[in-house]
Structure formats: structure tokens, C-alpha cells
Amino acid sequence: MLSNATDAFQSYDYPISAEEIIESDGDMELELPNGTERLGDALSRSAPETFESAEDAEFAAFSGVSSKAIGRKGYSDRDPICMGEDGPDQVSF
């Protein structure tokens, strides 16, 4: 999803501010499951901060992407069955 951004993050000298990354590569398009988004938009949702490593910048970008990065909203096949409801039987592997 963020392969181009990951490569860009590796090329910076750290520490670096989010503002500097946005200035340099903010127009980079991130391919998301439900569309695209600019890297600058994703990073601007995090608090203005300075990143100490490429990993820190990548985590901030992952945290800042919009709902275009998720599948069906509100869906989870891992939610427990509510009390009083019948659900599938437990399966043990």
C-alpha cells in the first residue's frame, strides 16, 4: 500500500519533521484498497512531529490514512456473539 512512500522514507536523513516530508513528497499518491490518497494528507492528520526513523514516519502514514484504506466499515468476523443471540459453533483447530 505504501511501497513508494516506504522507499521515500528510507531516503531521508533523520530526524526529519512531518512538514519537511510533506513539502518534499506530499503529492505522492498512496494506492489504497478503495481509492488513492496523497501522502501529505495522511501525514497532516498526525500531530506535527519530528520523526526519528523511517519506521516512525511509516507508522504515522499508516495511522493517518483515511477510511479508503479499510474494507467494509464496521465489519468484523472476529466480534463475539452478543448475549442472547445464536451464532456459529466454536471450531477448534
Helices and strands as residue ranges (DSSP letters): H 3-11, E 16-17, H 18-25, E 29-32, E 35-38, H 39-44, E 50-51, H 54-64, G 67-69
